[in-house]
């Protein structure tokens, strides 16, 4: 049902080719609705049964949507309507999981309406009637101490829902955390096929921006380049889920030149190592990528050897991390193992890897934060599951005396998929620098 990805070859796409890859809204809607229906058919029964939950109730009002419920709305539903209540009832393997909307409106073709206010004006009374009839043993609601994305039920909705239930059912209310997180973190085969295309578009935009046509040494500022990327995504008809970040690492030579010549350090110059943190939102999937470029000096035709070595060490740290992936192993355990092994190999590791998919910083197994290298309480204690995706985000501190007296911070981030046995990047990771060849 869920399979290992095969790597696709990443091509440097031209501006026109990038634009051609981005679909019109109506075609996007057909894809996202197909993926959503498949996820509801496959993922929901799996995560409910894994958690031992036989009823899952999601409640939201317009403009105050539960984050999980929002991921279940069809493409023509941009928000909840009035009070939207969707329910899943597990009738067992033969009958399967029934979906319904206890709301004024059916939710597209995915959740048929089962409440008629003309005959039963009280929406919560109707919800209670349905649950009383099915008599579930565990009724899951979206509240969680650990995951914000699984904590979308508001105080007033929980209060009114609980008050409407018979006493015996009220005692069966449980947190939906394992169900909600399972829903959010699990990727299907069809999603991953689409994810490859999304990721290649993101990589193509990075390649376009890291070029002499966009970067003019001595003129282009860090802020100019950040806004170029954001505007480019907008012009292509997509969105970013965070503002693009551009950072520069400079050799001791470059720092001295800038200081001695009273140059603006916010401008990009020849000899700069340029780092990007960039993500797009497309087809309901998020990307999160950090890659690196080098602006050639006069007379140079390639990246300095010491920078290539730093990138190799960064790739080595990525490999150490992903080789420690194992179903059932917590993020904190993976973090500890990775750091110990990297230090043994002479790499200074800073690991801050997170799940990705329907959200950028998604729910699931967290493997470190930049300021929590000893472990992350809560989400770091969550055990890794199969068929999940991660942003392999980290910094390798590498000593390269030919560049600087300080360790170089090789920052990398690439998205990948773990099927329970093997890890593979959604699109090929960066193993070579982007080379910015100034047009002048």
ABEGO torsion letter per residue (X at the ends): XBBBBBBBBBBBBBAAAAAAABBBAAAAAAAAAAAAAAAAAAAAAAAAAAAGBABBBBBBBBGBBBAAAAAABBAABABBBEBBBBBBBBAEAAAEBBBBBBBABBBEAABBBABBAAABABAAAAAAAAAAAAGBABBBBBBBAABAAAAABBAAAAAAAAAABBAAAAAABBBAAAAAAAAAABBBAAAAAAAAAAAAAAAAAAAAABBAAABBBGABBAAAAAAAAAAAAAAAGBBBABBBBBBBBBBAAAAAAAAAAGBBAABBBBGBBBBBBBBBBBGGBBBBBBBBBBBBBBGBABBBAAAAAAAAAAAAAAAAAAAABBBGBBAAAAAAAAAAAAAAAGBBBBBBBBBBEABABBBEBBBEBAABAAEBBGAAABBBBBGBBBBBBBBBBBBBAAABABBBBBBBBBBBBBAGABBBBABBBBABBBBBBBAX
